[in-house]
Amino acid sequence: MTLADGETYKGKVVMAGRSSGVGYGFSSATAKDSQGRTANGTGAAFNVVETPTGNMQCVLFGDRGHTMRCSFQYADTRGDTSAGGVGVCETSDGRVIDVQW
């Protein structure tokens, strides 16, 4: 990212959070054979599902010694940049930049 003053910032964006959900299921069954014998069975399942939120953060380093911290909300929760998004960045010298793509 290059600002109007010509300083170029580079760095990496990382996913900042995930949402989690928990699922639980239980079942039981009974069966009888032709001789009247009975068989019983039970089962349980537990599952945790994590879903990306689309929240991303980064710290960028400028070629003139400044840094920039950014928080982004991607339109696609997986972080697909082609879907667009919005964010805000703040430089180490106090400038605040609104971002949209």
Sequence and secondary structure as in RCSB ss.txt:
>XXXX:A:sequence
MTLADGETYKGKVVMAGRSSGVGYGFSSATAKDSQGRTANGTGAAFNVVETPTGNMQCVLFGDRGHTMRCSFQYA
DTRGDTSAGGVGVCETSDGRVIDVQW
>XXXX:A:secstr
 B TTS BEEEEEEE  EEEEEEEEEEEEEEE TT  EEEEEEEEEEEEEEE  EEEEEEEETTS EEEEEEEES
STT  GGG EEEEEEETTS EEEEE 
